Amino acid sequence: MGAADARRLVADAGIEIAEARRTVGVSQRLVAVRAGMSASQLGRLERGELRRPTVDALCRAARGVGLAPSLKLYPAGPRVRDAAQLRLLARFESLLATPLRMSREVPLPIVGDQRAWDARITDGRRVSSVEAETRIRDAQALERRLALKARDDPGAGVVILVVNRTAHNLRVLDAYREAFRTQLPLDGAAIVRALRAGRLPAAGGVLVL
């Protein structure tokens, strides 16, 4: 699928470059010089016939006709999880007592939105959404991500951030725990007591496992 994605991106870029070049009235030869390729190669690029142009050449050709290149990557299908995250979610699920039950990979209820909660637990009446982090790379970005998902999902319920117990994560939480306090007020002990009693926690919180 990656090869097909590449062909589609190159073909789309070629069409945009050709249209922009004609609009601004620049010759293929001039754009080709700026792109570091021959005029014939640029023509093939515009027609989608140049199979493997370099990213550098594509960007130079785009700039040569006044376009600013951009590449964005989006989730495609279920999120790829590593073994550590799967183990972390399994440890969390083992804490649940009846009637609590857990579902994994719960998408946000927005058409076209690729975001999903890592898990959701329910007692049959209420729900709580779960985000599992094996390694916290950017605490502020994580805080924003959780806040936005909770904002955009009116059915999220209280949010539980489950964090892998590593020296790195403990250091990050020690430094940033209070930044999460408003959104995630409960600490792990209170969350574990509720789950083992078959109850959802009364508020969101951070649980280190």
N, C-alpha and C positions, 0 to 999 in steps of 0.2 A: 504493500500500500504506500510505503514511503516513496518508491520510485514513481508511482502514479501521481502522488502529491507534487513531486518535483516537476514532472512534465506539465502538470496543470499550472503551477506557479509561473514557470518559464513562459508558457503560452500566453497566459494572462498579461504578464509583464511585457511581452513582445507587442501585444496589441496596444497596450497603453502607451508604450514608447513610440510606436509608429503614429498613433493618433496625435500625440503631443508634438512630435517632430513636424508633422504636416501643419499643425495649428500655428506653430511658431515660425515655420518656413525655413527650417535648418536642413541642410543636405545630409544624406546618409554618410557621405565621405567625412564631413566634419565631425559628426557624432561618433563615427567609427574610430577616428583618430583619438578622440577624448576617451573612448572606451577601451582603447588598446587592442582593437581588432580590425580586420579588413572591412571594406564596405560590403563585400559579398557576405561576410559573416554576419554583419549587422542586418543585412536584408533577410538572411535566414532566421536570425533572432526575431525580427519583427513578424515573420510569417510562422513562427513556432517550429521551425525546422532545425534550429541549432540545438543539438541534444543536450550538451552539458556545458553551458556557459558558466564561467566562474561567477561567484557572488560579486567579486570585485568588478568584473566586466559589466554585469547587470546594473550595479550601482553607478558606475561611470556613465553608462548609456542613459540611465534615467536622469542623472544630473545634467547630462549634455542637452537634454530637451526641457530642462526646468522642472523635473519631478524630484521629489524627496522620497527615496526608497524607505520602506518599512516592512518588517517581518514580525508577525505576531503568531504565537503558538497557543492552541486551545486544546482542552481535554477532548479526547475522542473515545467515547465508550467508558466502561468502568475504569476507575482510577487504579493504576498499578500499585500494588502494595508490596512492601518488602516483608521478609519473614519476621523481622522484629516488630513491625506494626501488627501483624496478624497475631503474634504471641501476646502483645499488649492488650489487644481487644479480647483475646481468649481469657486472659487473667481478669479483665474487668467483668466479662460475662459470668465467670465463676463465682462472683460475689453476689449475684442476683438470686434472691429467694422468691418463692411463689408468693404472689401471682405475677411478679415481674417477668417480662420476656423481652428479648432484644432482636431488632432487625438491623442489618448492616447496609451501608451505602444507600441512604435515604435522600433522594434528590429534593432540591428546593422546588416549591410549587409555582415556578415561573417558566412559562413556555420559552424554550431556547436557552435557558440558564443551565450551564454545565456544572454548577456547584452542587455538592451533596454533603450531608452530614456523614461522618464515618459510621455512626450507629445511632439508633434511637431505641429507648426503652419505654415501656408502658406498663401501667398496672391495670389496664383495661378501660380506664376513664381519662387519665391524664398522661402526658408524655414528657420525656426529657431527652434532649438531643446531646449527642456525645461527639467530641472531637479528640482524636488520639494522636499524640505527638511523640515520636520516638526520639527526636533531637530538636530542641528549640534553637533555631538559627537566628531569628530576629523577633524578640519579644514584643516590640511595638507593632510590627507587621502582623503578628499572631493576634494581638489584642484587637487590631482594626478588623482583621478578617472575621473573627468571631462576632464582633459587634455588628458588622454589615450583614452577616448571615442571619443573626438573630433578628435584625431589623427587617430583613426581606422575607423572613419566614414567620408569619403570624402564628403558625402552629408549632413552633419550635419548643415551647415550654421552657423550663429552666435548662441551662447549658452546663454540661460537665466537661471540663478539660482534663483528659487522662494523659498523664505524662510518664514516660519511661524513666525508671529510677536509675539514673547514671550520675556520675560526679559532675559532668558538664551541666546537665539539666538542673541539678540541685543548686549549683552556683548561680545559674541564670534566675531561678525562682527566688533564691535568697535576695538577689539584687532587685528583682522586678515584681515580687509578689504583690506589693501594695498597689502597683499600677493596675492589677487585675481585680482589686478588691471590690470596687463598685459593681462591676459586672458579675464577678465570681466570688462572692463573699465567703462561702463555706470552705473550710479546709478538709483534708482527706478523712480524718477520723469521723466527722459528722456525716459525711457522705457514705462511708462504709457502714456505719450503724444503721442508716436508713435502708440501704440496699439489702443488707443481711436480714433486716426485719420485713422485707418485702414491700418497702415503701419507697416512693420517689423522694429525693431530698427536697427540703422546703424551699431551697434557693439554689442558684448555680454555684459552682465551686471548682476547685482544683484538686485532683486526686493523683498522687504519685504512686505508681505500682512497679 
